[in-house]
Amino acid sequence: MSNRYWSPLVHRLTPYVPGEQPKLPHLIKLNTNENPYGPSLKVLEAIQAELSDALRLYPDPNVERLKQAIADYYRITPAQVFVGNGSDEVLAFVFQGLFQHPAPLLFPDITYSFYPVYCGLYSIDYQTVPLAEDFTLRVADYQQPNGGIIFANPNAPTGCLLPLDDLEWLLSHHSDSAVVVDEAYIDFGGETAIALVDRYPNLLVVQTLSKSRSLAGLRVGFAVGHPELIEALERVKNSFNSYPLDRLAIAGAIAAFDDRDHFEQTCQTVIASRETVRAGLRELGFKVLPSAANFLFAHHPRYDAGELAGALRQKSIIVRHFRQPRIEHFLRITVGHPEQNAALLAALSEILESRGWSA
Ligand SMILES: *Cc1c(COP(=O)(O)O)cnc(C)c1O
């Protein structure tokens, strides 16, 4: 499709395609890494309390109370915190504010597929760096002039975790580049790099409340880094939208950081379930990558991943399959609650049996 009123850039864009959000209520939805457990009741109460005449007023453009809550949680200062409408928006500001340089941006060949989309939107030159055969990231492979480095940790869609020592090596060998770590899944088994921001002025850590805090529908993400990196994001944001976070989102997000117990319990439950699903998949003959996230990346040596995803869908279970070199044999399966996980394993067992597989 094209139209003569479009700006030239629009003709060239290849937008990101998010995982399907089906309208059918009975589907078991294991395709977009949402949390199977609802948010804290304190979050719902805080949002309800905000439903008042106050909605006629604009929210705080600087979102100071939320920045303070995040700063308190991570023992940093509010000047080291940026907040946005989901981490996808925060990332968009990062690409525009920190990565538009003459040298190419570097990121892994297999990672969050939104990164090349932002490069297209902001005309950023980029180069992908292949992950190792086992899908781990080798920091030594990034030794080339660059205008910044970004990757997800744990990586998506693989779930693989880069140790903080390796990140430190990267930070110290690229002191002229902004190094951005997208920690969308860090709470499910990794250690956040936020503790390193005081020592590395080139480090920016991006996180979201969508996964570990069960608030994908509220749209809140944030970044932590040196105040001057944060200032770049503030400048871009204040040239775009003064109020990316509405009053309800601000109130809910603050409450989410206040309720540590709910957060820690849901993360522990998801982690335990992940290991149960992992064991179940292996019993069915799948090879499963180690995961520090709320999803598993698995392939079966004898069956086509696209075909398996289709067969699961016939049984009302949806998982994610990427038709992309190197990973087209894999399925990305979000960890659900125990009944969903059991249904997934039972369905896969039936599908494999009907195709002649036996343990
Ligand atoms: C889910 C996800 C995001 C986006 O999260 P939102 O805050 O919901 O926009 C960013 N990065 C990665 C790697 C993700 O998986």
The ligand as a MOL file (V3000), in Angstrom:
LIG
                    3D

  0  0  0     0  0            999 V3000
M  V30 BEGIN CTAB
M  V30 COUNTS 15 15 0 0 0
M  V30 BEGIN ATOM
M  V30 1 C 8.2400 -6.9750 26.4110 0
M  V30 2 C 9.5430 -6.3500 26.0470 0
M  V30 3 C 9.6970 -4.9690 25.9810 0
M  V30 4 C 8.5320 -4.0190 25.9840 0
M  V30 5 O 7.8960 -3.8790 27.1320 0
M  V30 6 P 6.7780 -2.7710 27.3180 0
M  V30 7 O 7.2180 -2.0900 28.5440 0
M  V30 8 O 5.5160 -3.5310 27.4740 0
M  V30 9 O 6.7610 -1.8480 26.1400 0
M  V30 10 C 10.9480 -4.4550 25.7390 0
M  V30 11 N 12.0100 -5.2540 25.5310 0
M  V30 12 C 11.8930 -6.5690 25.5420 0
M  V30 13 C 13.0890 -7.4120 25.2870 0
M  V30 14 C 10.6480 -7.1540 25.7800 0
M  V30 15 O 10.5300 -8.4740 25.7380 0
M  V30 END ATOM
M  V30 BEGIN BOND
M  V30 1 1 1 2
M  V30 2 1 2 3
M  V30 3 2 2 14
M  V30 4 1 3 4
M  V30 5 2 3 10
M  V30 6 1 4 5
M  V30 7 1 5 6
M  V30 8 2 6 7
M  V30 9 1 6 8
M  V30 10 1 6 9
M  V30 11 1 10 11
M  V30 12 2 11 12
M  V30 13 1 12 13
M  V30 14 1 12 14
M  V30 15 1 14 15
M  V30 END BOND
M  V30 END CTAB
M  END
